[in-house]
């Protein structure tokens, strides 16, 4: 009986990270990693891979080869081609970057390793709880996505061009703490710039834009107390109450149609660079792309910046988006899966993760790493030169972590399709209707008169009905 109890205890111990190390330094295992990092992000990641290979990897018998697949969409396409065995596709990598929706698709095909088998509860507890929960996409709740780098949203403002506007109108940066305040400030900016050329009515400039409209919907509704995608056991319920969605419509579509908000280039940082907007909400990882100067046809000039918290709806709860791809491990054999997890654990050690974050703008994933003090210590010990915008962005988020609740919806079938509706449905319509208003103004119609038909309650009702129908169809695989 005593023997049986001892065997049972041993089995419990070996479930998770207590399992025997299957690696042999004399017979190293070579693993491929696919990611979407480019520029300084890729440089930072490759440097860490090289460091791992030369140290822990050499000691344990693990060799990592990393390959950028280009953009996120390029990476997702390469993974789908590989898993479906498409002619000419590359072999599935051992590890690849993945957002939850894509990982969920791959998991449904049974192609992802169960990472819980290689991590003890003590090791899992080192990571931010919500990051681990996001990775539990398997039906049985086991871990499939290893958190490696996360981000949230911030607001960046062109301080140089803000100051003369603020001096002339009394506008204050504190006004930008709420979404309604951003809309009101944008209206004031449009009217102020319009008045600068009194002989040309209706030529005011947009003040604000935002990246990732899906985040505006998901987090905006969460701030208003509504979980847009409520997921239980992989099944989604859509919550689309009219009055809450009206607040979202009123504070994005209306300012856009009237010219107070704008979206012109691929990203809003591009629009700041061309002087078409002064401020935007975007990912922490976009900080490095905030321009150092505005470039107009009439010439260029240097600008300074202000980093602020992403605005929240008035009276709303302090939710902020939790985003950023993690790493998943392809299902293979114990040796390769074990080796993959060993690399990911090393990469996410506080010092290594902060080193990557200081170059990429991503947040570290371990609880101990999320502080300015830890960031400063790593920079000093490594002797790193960190871009001021990236440093200020990370510091701003670290200083507010106790005040905000990070949120991301659970994964569900057709989640990618549903998110695309959020991303493009309202923004595309707003852009088209703004173009129609601008055409009317160009032929002499007053700005308010031109916009009037588009901003009525009836116009909202018409959009709302189409939006709900389109979102429902996408979520049910009918889009």
KAPEVEN-V54587 format. One record per residue. RES is the residue in three letters. BURIAL is 1 if it has 16 or more other C-alpha atoms within 10 Angstrom, else 0. Layout:
# KAPEVEN-V54587
res | burial
RES | BURIAL
RES | BURIAL
This chain:
# KAPEVEN-V54587
res | burial
UNK | 0
UNK | 0
UNK | 0
UNK | 0
UNK | 0
UNK | 0
UNK | 0
UNK | 0
UNK | 0
UNK | 0
UNK | 0
UNK | 0
UNK | 0
UNK | 0
UNK | 0
UNK | 1
UNK | 1
UNK | 0
UNK | 1
UNK | 0
UNK | 0
UNK | 0
UNK | 1
UNK | 0
UNK | 0
UNK | 0
UNK | 0
UNK | 1
UNK | 1
UNK | 0
UNK | 1
UNK | 1
UNK | 1
UNK | 1
UNK | 1
UNK | 1
UNK | 1
UNK | 0
UNK | 0
UNK | 0
UNK | 1
UNK | 1
UNK | 0
UNK | 1
UNK | 1
UNK | 1
UNK | 0
UNK | 1
UNK | 1
UNK | 0
UNK | 0
UNK | 1
UNK | 1
UNK | 0
UNK | 0
UNK | 0
UNK | 1
UNK | 0
UNK | 0
UNK | 1
UNK | 1
UNK | 1
UNK | 1
UNK | 1
UNK | 0
UNK | 1
UNK | 0
UNK | 1
UNK | 1
UNK | 0
UNK | 0
UNK | 1
UNK | 0
UNK | 0
UNK | 1
UNK | 1
UNK | 0
UNK | 1
UNK | 1
UNK | 1
UNK | 1
UNK | 1
UNK | 1
UNK | 0
UNK | 0
UNK | 0
UNK | 0
UNK | 0
UNK | 0
UNK | 0
UNK | 0
UNK | 1
UNK | 1
UNK | 1
UNK | 1
UNK | 1
UNK | 1
UNK | 1
UNK | 1
UNK | 1
UNK | 1
UNK | 1
UNK | 1
UNK | 1
UNK | 1
UNK | 1
UNK | 1
UNK | 0
UNK | 0
UNK | 0
UNK | 1
UNK | 1
UNK | 1
UNK | 1
UNK | 1
UNK | 1
UNK | 1
UNK | 1
UNK | 1
UNK | 0
UNK | 0
UNK | 0
UNK | 0
UNK | 0
UNK | 0
UNK | 1
UNK | 1
UNK | 1
UNK | 0
UNK | 0
UNK | 1
UNK | 1
UNK | 1
UNK | 1
UNK | 1
UNK | 1
UNK | 1
UNK | 1
UNK | 0
UNK | 0
UNK | 0
UNK | 1
UNK | 1
UNK | 1
UNK | 1
UNK | 1
UNK | 1
UNK | 1
UNK | 1
UNK | 1
UNK | 1
UNK | 1
UNK | 1
UNK | 1
UNK | 1
UNK | 1
UNK | 1
UNK | 1
UNK | 1
UNK | 1
UNK | 1
UNK | 1
UNK | 0
UNK | 0
UNK | 1
UNK | 1
UNK | 0
UNK | 0
UNK | 0
UNK | 0
UNK | 1
UNK | 0
UNK | 1
UNK | 0
UNK | 0
UNK | 1
UNK | 1
UNK | 1
UNK | 1
UNK | 1
UNK | 1
UNK | 1
UNK | 1
UNK | 1
UNK | 1
UNK | 1
UNK | 1
UNK | 1
UNK | 1
UNK | 1
UNK | 1
UNK | 1
UNK | 1
UNK | 1
UNK | 0
UNK | 0
UNK | 0
UNK | 0
UNK | 0
UNK | 0
UNK | 1
UNK | 1
UNK | 1
UNK | 1
UNK | 1
UNK | 1
UNK | 1
UNK | 1
UNK | 1
UNK | 1
UNK | 1
UNK | 1
UNK | 1
UNK | 1
UNK | 1
UNK | 1
UNK | 1
UNK | 1
UNK | 1
UNK | 1
UNK | 1
UNK | 1
UNK | 1
UNK | 1
UNK | 0
UNK | 1
UNK | 1
UNK | 1
UNK | 1
UNK | 1
UNK | 0
UNK | 0
UNK | 0
UNK | 0
UNK | 0
UNK | 1
UNK | 0
UNK | 0
UNK | 0
UNK | 1
UNK | 0
UNK | 0
UNK | 0
UNK | 0
UNK | 1
UNK | 1
UNK | 1
UNK | 1
UNK | 1
UNK | 1
UNK | 1
UNK | 1
UNK | 1
UNK | 1
UNK | 1
UNK | 1
UNK | 1
UNK | 1
UNK | 1
UNK | 1
UNK | 1
UNK | 1
UNK | 1
UNK | 0
UNK | 0
UNK | 0
UNK | 1
UNK | 1
UNK | 1
UNK | 1
UNK | 1
UNK | 1
UNK | 1
UNK | 1
UNK | 1
UNK | 1
UNK | 1
UNK | 1
UNK | 1
UNK | 1
UNK | 1
UNK | 1
UNK | 1
UNK | 1
UNK | 1
UNK | 1
UNK | 1
UNK | 1
UNK | 0
UNK | 1
UNK | 1
UNK | 1
UNK | 1
UNK | 1
UNK | 1
UNK | 0
UNK | 0
UNK | 0
UNK | 0
UNK | 0
UNK | 0
UNK | 0
UNK | 0
UNK | 0
UNK | 1
UNK | 1
UNK | 1
UNK | 1
UNK | 1
UNK | 1
UNK | 1
UNK | 1
UNK | 1
UNK | 0
UNK | 0
UNK | 0
UNK | 1
UNK | 1
UNK | 1
UNK | 1
UNK | 1
UNK | 1
UNK | 1
UNK | 1
UNK | 1
UNK | 1
UNK | 1
UNK | 1
UNK | 1
UNK | 1
UNK | 1
UNK | 0
UNK | 0
UNK | 0
UNK | 0
UNK | 1
UNK | 1
UNK | 1
UNK | 1
UNK | 1
UNK | 1
UNK | 1
UNK | 1
UNK | 1
UNK | 1
UNK | 1
UNK | 1
UNK | 1
UNK | 1
UNK | 1
UNK | 1
UNK | 1
UNK | 1
UNK | 1
UNK | 1
UNK | 1
UNK | 1
UNK | 1
UNK | 1
UNK | 1
UNK | 1
UNK | 1
UNK | 1
UNK | 1
UNK | 1
UNK | 1
UNK | 0
UNK | 0
UNK | 1
UNK | 1
UNK | 1
UNK | 1
UNK | 0
UNK | 0
UNK | 1
UNK | 0
UNK | 0
UNK | 1
UNK | 1
UNK | 0
UNK | 0
UNK | 0
UNK | 0
UNK | 0
UNK | 0
UNK | 0
UNK | 0
UNK | 0
UNK | 1
UNK | 1
UNK | 1
UNK | 1
UNK | 1
UNK | 1
UNK | 1
UNK | 1
UNK | 1
UNK | 1
UNK | 0
UNK | 0
UNK | 0
UNK | 0
UNK | 0
UNK | 0
UNK | 0
UNK | 1
UNK | 1
UNK | 1
UNK | 1
UNK | 1
UNK | 1
UNK | 1
UNK | 1
UNK | 1
UNK | 1
UNK | 1
UNK | 1
UNK | 1
UNK | 1
UNK | 0
UNK | 1
UNK | 1
UNK | 1
UNK | 0
UNK | 1
UNK | 1
UNK | 1
UNK | 0
UNK | 0
UNK | 1
UNK | 1
UNK | 0
UNK | 1
UNK | 1
UNK | 0
UNK | 1
UNK | 1
UNK | 1
UNK | 0
UNK | 1
UNK | 1
UNK | 0
UNK | 0
UNK | 0
UNK | 1
UNK | 1
UNK | 1
UNK | 0
UNK | 0
UNK | 1
UNK | 1
UNK | 0
UNK | 0
UNK | 1
UNK | 1
UNK | 0
UNK | 0
UNK | 0
UNK | 0
UNK | 1
UNK | 0
UNK | 0
UNK | 1
UNK | 1
UNK | 0
UNK | 0
UNK | 1
UNK | 1
UNK | 0
UNK | 1
UNK | 1
UNK | 1
UNK | 1
UNK | 1
UNK | 1
UNK | 0
UNK | 0
UNK | 0
UNK | 0
